[in-house]
Amino acid sequence: MAASAAVCRGFNVRHTHCPRTIPRTCLRVLRAQLSTRAGVGLTRPEQGPEQGPEQGPEQGPEQGPEEAHRHTGDTKKTGPKALHVLQAQRREEAERSVLISCLPRTHHNKFLKYLSRHGDVNKCFFYESFGTYAVVEFSDRDGVGSLLESAAVPSISHESVVPLRSRLLAVRNISTVDTQSAPQCQPQKALPINDLIQQLSSCTNLEQQIVSLTEAHSLTEENIRLRFLVCSLLNDVASAFFPDCSIRPFGSSVNGFGKLGCDLDMFLDLDAIGAGKSNVSRSTAPYVEYQMKRSSSERAVTQGVLSVIAESLEQLGPGCVGVQKILNARCPLVRFAHQPSGFQCDLTANNRVAMRSTEMLYVFGELDPRVRALVFTVRCWARAHGITSSIPGAWITNFSLTIMVVFFLQRRSPPILPTLDQLKELAGPSQKCIIDGNDCTFSSDFDKIQMKSNSESLDRLLSDFFEFYSTFLFNKMSINIRKGKEEHKPELGPLHIQNPFETSLNVSKNVNATQLERFVTLCQESAWSLQNGGTLTALLLPSHVAAIKSRKKRKREPASERIKGLLESLRTKNNGPKKCCLDAEVSEQFRSSSSSGGCFGGSSPPHTAETRAQSPESAPGLHPGASADHHHHARMRAVVILQPWSLQCR
């Protein structure tokens, strides 16, 4: 798979080692690659003589900016595009595309020759998900229309089909099959952690490892195209009910921090419905308006709309399985799996604050390539040690970790990232944005955002990140990226990270004290490792967690003390003389052997198989509500366990 990835993905940092003598080349390579992934031109040139935009000859011919622009068709050396411009470009590409199920050994050239009958093909690539699929982008929509007109309705004798036509097709012509070779498929999942560690071990320094990890985890150009195409296919279904609606991706799929294999978060935008008719004169001239069903609240409308969309996807949407309505959540959503793409999908409606958060992170990521590199590295480190999880619970989320990285970079001297309040001051009147009473105003104009030069290396930043949070006063202070400084916590809780826009909310409210303690301890371990010459491969190994767990186990109360406490509690509950005499004798023997060192120097008795199987901790009937007989039987088992040891100690 690694070899095929190198061929299919073209330019690839993991197979282009950075020379030791030019460490800054790694950042230029990372900058060009991430810009290509985002579908933009060159990102902002770093300031300073050693980071000027003209310094690029060391990259070699395959690392030049022309190569980075070749996939996007943008040869102009400009700054990053605004997110709404980039999304409009991606949606337009998706509307000219189709998704085709192919036979496993489809001949690439024959396949393209067949499609060319309907129009010029701009791009075509294959991937695997419950079979082999191809994403085909035509140069215009006429090519898509011609292909759909030639498509036939499937004839299946033993099943009935839902007669919904879409741009999800299947090739049935056997003449396109090549018996000698299969098409090269694009990777859709990130490397397993063991394969990633093996790949990183071939890098010569920590900075190269960080760059290689970022490249391995970032969404590819093809994966981003597939995500927008899935949104476009689902929009075709939703537009049957709401003709002017649009379904767009948000979150990690578009903010530049998405990992290969991450979920596809989608936003059903209903605001465009009727927006074009808002200028209708309502003064004195007669006019007509639509009669629409009324509801008690916007939330009720959102729930009703999502319920209809969920039913449509479940009953009509090809490839949509496992549809769940989660309508009573704080933000109602529909969750399902899209089998042709392999994505787990979450669809929300009118979640406008989340869209602003997406744009904010996109701006931060485009300002400096080190931002995304550090976020990917910290996230991978956190997942390797179980700090984050795909299962809901008390773990720290990826969004919280990203905010913590942003806050850390705002605290550098000089700062690498601006605060959100600074971006708000740069915003013009047209960028003013108030959503549900929350001020979501900030500037996304990259020409206005000017930062002082900071040339700290990635390895230095990673080490200082762990050092910063290993000493952070989580018990007193909260993290606030609006102001870029610590503030006193407004509420009780182990970890407080202020929501950037809904400032009364804590985005890490789910985190408990145990998980925060693990995070801080691992930061201490990782900072110590890097300060002593450790590598990224060492940080990703689970040995740190094992060492921490073993230390915590040693802090537990000795077994001898637990057993003495157990016998004391049993003695107070069972005051009969016959029941207490044996307990007193055994307890006295235990005390004398413990105080004098006994046979084992005062430690707990040897853990034989019998004692482990019959340990008082696992004995039934020891809870407060148990009957006296249960306590008696449990006590007798504990005495039988202790008698041989106590006699031996005599």
N, C-alpha and C positions, 0 to 999 in steps of 0.2 A: 504493500500500500504506500509506503514511503517513497518508493521509486516512482510509482505512477503519479503520486502527488507532485513530484518535482517536474514531471513532464506536463501534467495538465494545468498546473497553476502558474506555469511560466516562471517569472522571477520569484525567487524564494530565498529568504534570508537564511533559512536553516542549511542551505547548501552553498551559501556564500559567506565564508568566514571573514571577519573583519581583521585586517592586519594589526598586530600589536602596536606598531609604531604610530598608528593613526586612530586612537580610540574614538575621536569625534565622528569618524566615518560611520560608526554604528548608528549614531543618532540621525545622520543624513539618510542612511539606508532605511531606517525606521520611519522617518518623516515621509519619504517618497512612497513607501509601501502603504502606510496608513492613509495617505492622501488618495492613493489609487483606490483603496477599499471604500473610502467615503464618496468617491465619485467627484472629486474636486481637482483643481489644479495643484500647484505647489502651495503648501501651507506657509504661514508667515516666516520670512527668513529670520534666523537668529541674529541678534545684534552682536557686535563685537567683531574684531578683525579676523579671529580664527573661525567664525561661524558665518561668514558672509555668504550670500547666495551664489557667488561666483566660484566658491571653492568646491568643486565637485569632480575634478579629474581623477582623484584617487579611487573613485567608485568603479572605474572600469567601464567598458562599453555597455555591459548589460545592466548597469545600475544607474544610468543617466536619467535625467528628467524626461527625455523623450520616451523612454521605455515606460515610465510611470504614466505618461499621458496617452500612450498608445491605446489602452483599453477604453478610455473615456472619450476619445476623439477631441480632447481639449489640448491644443498645443500652445495656448497662451499662458504665460507665466503670471498668473494672477493669484490673489489670496483665496482663502476658502470661500465657498459659496454659502449664502444664508441657507438655513435648514429648509425653509419653505420653498426656496428655488430648487434645491436638490431633490426634495420630495416630489415636486411637480415634474421634474425630469424623469425620475424613477417611475412615477405613475404612468407617464406617457409611454415609456418603454414597455411597461407591463401590459398596457392596452393593445400594443402591437404584437403581443406574444401569445403563444399557446403552449399547453403542457400535454405531452404525448407519451402514452405508455408504449414501450417498444419491446420486441423480443430480445432475449439476453444477448444474442450475437448479431445485433443489427449492424449492417455494413454502413459505415459513416458516410462514405461518398455516395452510395446509392440512395441513402436516406435523404441527403441534401439535394441530390438530383431530382428526386420526386417532389420535394417541397418547392424547389425553384420553379416548377411549372406554375405555381400560384403567385409567385412574387419573389423579389430579391430578399435573401436571408442575411440579416445583419450579424446575428450571433446564434450559435447552437452549441449546447453542451449537454452531456449525459451525467446522470447520477443514479444511485440505487436507493430505493425505499419501497419495500414490499414489491420488488420487481425493478426493472430498468425503465427509467423515464428520461425524456429529452425536453429541455426548454428551448423553444425556437422563437426568435424575435425577427419579425419581418420589417422591412424598411418603411412600410406604411400599413394602414389598416385594411387597404384593399386586398393585400395578400392574405390576411386573416379571414376576410369575408369570402374570398375565393375558396380557401381551404374548407371552411365550414359548409359552403354550398355543396362541395363534393362529398362531404361526409355522409355515411349511410347510418340508418338506425339499426342497432344490433338485433339480430334475429336469434332468439334463444327459445328452443322448443319447450323446455321444462320449467322456465321461469318467466315471469312478467317483468317488464321494465317500466320505470317512471319516465314518461316522454318529456324530459327536460333537456334541452340542448344547451351545451356550454362549450367553453374552450378547453375542456379536459377531454382529450381524444385518445384513441388507441389505433396503432398500425396493425393491420391484419394481412398485409401483402408479404408472402413468404419470399418473394424475390429480393427483398432487402436484407436477407440474412446472410452473414458471412460465416461459413463453417470453420474458418481458419483462426479468426481472432475476434475478441469482444471489444466494444468501444471503451475507450478510457473514461472512467467515471470520476467526477469531482468528489472530494471528501465532504461529507456533511456532518461529521462528528469530530470533536477534538481528540487528540491522541490520548490513550490511557496513560495514567500517571507513571507507570513503570516504563512505557515506551518513551515518554517525555523525558524522564530522568536519564535514560540511556542516551537520548539525543543531546541533552544538555551537557553530558559528560565529555562530549567531543569539543566543546568550546574551550577556549584558552583562558578566559577570564570571566569575572562576574558580570560585567557589562554586556559582553556578548551573550551570556546565558539569558539575561533579561530580555534582550532584543529577540533572541531565538524563541523564547517562551511567548513573547507577545505575538510574533508571527505565527506560531503554531496554534494559538488560541483565537486570534482575530477572525471575524467573519470574512469570508472570501468575497470577491466581486460576484461570483456565480451564486453564492448563498444569499447575498443581499437581493439580487435580481429575483431569485425564487421566492423570497419573502414578499416582495411587492407583487409578484404574480399571483400568489395565493390570495392576498388581499383583493386583488382585482377580480379574481374568480368568485370570491364570496360576495363582492359588491354586485356582481351580475345577479345573484339571487336576491339580495336585499333591495335592489333597485326595482324589482317587480312590485314591491309594496310602496317604496319611497323613491320615486324616480330621480330626485335631486340629491340623494344621500351619497356619502362616500365613506369607504372603509379604508383606513390608513394605519400603517404600523406606527408604534411609538415605543418608547423604552429602549432596551438594549439593542433592538433590531436596527435602530437608526441613529442612536446617540454616539456611536463609535466605540462603545464599551461592551458590545455583544460578543459572547463566546460561541464558537461553533457548537451547535446542538442546543442552544438556549431556546426557551419558549418564544412563541410569536405572540406578542401583545398587540391587540388591534383596537381601534377607536372608531366607533360608528358616529360619524358627524352628521347630525340632523339640522344644524344651524343654517346650512345652505338652502334648505327647503323654504321657498318663498322669499329668499333674500333678494333675488332679482326683481321681485314685484313690490319691494318696499317703497319705491318711489311713485307708486300709483297715487294720483291726486284724490284726496278725500275731503275736499273743501265743499264745493256746491254741486259739482258735476256728478251725475249718477255713475255708479260703478258697481261691480259685482265682486263677491268674495266667496271663497270655498266655505262650505259648511263642514266643520270638523268636530269630532267627538271631544268633549271636554272632560277634564279630570281634576281631582282635588289638588294635586301637586305635581311638580316636575319629576320628582322621584317616581311617582305612580306611573307617569307617562313613560319614563325610561324603563321601568319594569315591564310594562305592557309591550313596548316595542321589542325589547330583548326576548320576551317570551314568544312573540310571533316569529322572530328571526330564528330562535332555537328550534321551534317546530318545523320551520321551513328547511333548515339544514338537516335535521334528523330525517324528515320524510322525503326531501327532494334533492338535497345536496350530494352529488356524487363524491365519494371518498371521505365524507364526514361521518365519524363514528364516535360512540361514547359521549353523546351530547348531554351535558349537565346544566341545569338552570340553577344558578347561585344568585337568586334575586334579592335575598334579604341581607346580603353583606353590606358593609358600609358603602362600597361601590359595587352595585349590581353588575353581574357579569354572566357570560355563557362560556362554558369550558368544553372543549372537544378536541379530538385528534383528527388531523388531516392526513390520512394514510398516504396519498400520492406524494406528498412532500416530506412526510415523517415528522412534521411539527406538532407539538402540543400547543393549542391555541387558546387564548383568553380574549373574549370580545366584550368591551364595555361601550357605553354610550355617553356622549357629552361629558367625558372626563377631561375637561379643559385644563385643570391644574396640572394633571400628569403630562399633558402635551407641553406645557411651559417648563416643567422639570426636565423633560427630554431635551428641549432646545437649550436649556441652561447647561446641561452636561455636555452637549455637543459643542457649545462655545468653549467651555473649559478644555475639552479635549483637543480642539483645533488650535488653541493658543500656543501650546507647547507639546511636542511629541513625547516628552518625558511623563506627561500626565497619564496617558493611556498605558504606557509601559509599566509605570509604577502600580497603576490600578490592576492590570492583568496579573502582575507578579504577586501582589498582596492577596488578591482573590484566590489564585491558585494555591498559595501557601495556606490560606485559611481553609480551603476545601480539603487539602491533603491532611490537615490535622483535625478535621471535624468541627471547626469553628462555625462554618456555614453548612447548610444542608438543604436539599431539595424538598424535604418534608417539613411542613409547618410546625413550629415549636418555639422554644426559647433561644434559638440560635441567632447570632448576628446575621443580618441579611446582606446581600451583595450591595444593595443601595446604601445601607449604613456604612459599609466599608468604603464605598466610593466617596461618600461625604467626608469620612475621616481622612482619606488621602487628600482631598481638595483642601480641607482645613489645615492639614500639615503643610501643604505647599503654600498656603496663604501666610503661614507663620515663618517662612524662611526669610533670610536677610541677604539680599533684597527679596521681596516676595516673587514667587514664580507665577502665581495666579492672583487676580484682583478679587476683592470681596464683592458680594452681590450688591451691596449698597453703592459701591463705586461704579458698578455697571449701571445701576439705576440712575446715577447722576449724569451718565453719558447719554441716556435715552432722550430722544426728541419727543415732541408732542404726539407724533404718529405712532410711537411705540408704547404709549401709556396703555396699561392693561390692568383692569380690575375685574376679578372673577369671584363672584359670590362674596363680595366684601373684602377679598384678599388682594393685596397689592402685588401683582406679578410683573411689574414693570422692570425691564432691564434692556440694555443695548446689546444687539447682536451684530453691530457694525464693526467689523474687524479693523477697519481703518482708524476708528476712534480709540481703540483699546491699545494703549502703549504701556509696556512694562519695562522696567529697568533690566539691564542684562544680568543674568544669573547663569554661570557656567558650571554649576555643580554637576558631577557625574552621577549616573544612575546608581552605581554601587554605593556611593556616599549617601545619596538620598534614601536608598532602601535601608541602610544601616541606621541612619538617623530617624527614620520612621519608626522602627522598632524601639529605639531608645526613647523617642518622644512619648510614645504611648505606654511604655513600661514605667514611666514616672508621672504620668498624667493623673491629676487629682479627680478621679471619676466620682469619688464620694461627695465632692463639693461642687464641682464645676460641670458645665454643659458645653457642648460644641455648637458653635453658631457661625455658619459660613456667610451669613448676611453681613456681620460686622468683622469677621475674621479674627475673633478673639474669644477667650474663655469668658463665660458668665456664670454667676451663681445659679445653681439648679432651681427652677421654679417649683419643682415637685419631687416627692420622694421616688426613688427608683435607682437601680444600680447604674444604668447608662441613660444619659439624656442627650439626644441629638435633635436639635430644633429643626422642624420641617422648614425648608427655605421659604415657602410661600404661605402655608397655613401655619403660622408661627405659634399657635397655641397647641400644636400637636407635637408629640415626640415620636420620631420615626423608629426608635429602638425601644419602644415601651415593652415589647415582648421579651426582651433579654433579661434573664435572671442573674442573680449574683454569682452562681456557679459558673455560668458561661463567661461572664465578664472576667472572673478570676482566672479561668483557663486562658483567655485571650491575653491578659496582662502577663501571666507566667510565661506563655509562649513567646511574647514579645521580648521578655528578659532573656530567655534562652537564645532566641534568634539574634538579638543584638550582641550578646556575648560571643556567639559563634562567628558572626561576621567580623567583629573587632579582632578576632584571633585568626583571621585568614580563611574562614569558612567559605564554602561555595553555595550556590543556589541548590545544587543537587542535595547537599547535606540538609538544607532547610526543608526540603520537600519530603524527606524520609520520616516515617512515623516514630523514629527512635526517641525524639524529643518528648512526645506524648507518653511513651512507655516509661521514660525516666521520671516524668512528673507524676504519673499515676503511682509508681513504686514509692516515691517519696511520700505521697499522701497516704498510702497504705501504712507506712511506718509510723505516721502520726496518730493512727487510730489507737484507742484504748487497748491495753494488753488483754488477751483472752482471760488471763487469771483474774483480772479485776472485774471483767464482765460476769464471770461465773460466780465470784464472790457476791456481786450485787444481786445476781439471780437468786442465790440461796438465801440471802438476807430478806428479799422480798417474799420468798416462799415461806420463810419462818414466821413472818408477821401475819400471813394469811392463814396459816395452819397452826393453831395454838395447841392442838392435842399433844399430850406428852409422848405417846407412842410414835407420833409422826415426827416429833422434833428431836428425839434423842439421837437418831442416826444422822440427821442433818447437822446437829451440833458437833458430833464426833468428827464427821468428815470436814466440817468447816474449820474446826480447831486444828485438825491435821493439816489442812490446806494453809492456814495462817502460819503455823509453825514452820512448814516447809518453805513458804514464800519468804518469811523474814530471815531464815537462816541460809537461804540459798538452795536448800534441799538438794535433790538429785540433779536439778537443772539450773542451779544458780539463780533461783527466783523467777525464771521465765515461765511461760505457760507450758503445759504438758505437751509431749510430742504429739504431732498431728498424724495419727494413724488413720487408716481407712475407716476404722470403726468410729473414731471421734469425729471425723468429718461427716460421716453419714448420720450420726446421732448428736450433732452439736446442739446445745441449748438454743442457739439462735434460730435453728430450723425446726425445733421440736414443736408439735402442735399443742394448742391449749394454753399457751403462755400469754395470750392477750388478756386484758383486764376483764373482759366479759366472759371468760371461760369458767366452767363449773369447777367445784372443789375437787371432784374426781379427776378431771383433766389435769388440774394442777398437781395432784398427788402422783399420777402416772408420769407426768413430765419430770417431777422432782425425783422420782425413783430412778428414771433413766439417767438423769444427771449424776445421781449418787453412784449408780453402777459404773458409770464412766470414770468417776474420780477415785473409786475405791482401789483399783489395782495400782494406780499411780501413787496414791497416798501411802499404801502399804509398802510400796517399793521405796518411798522416801524415808520411812522409818528406819 
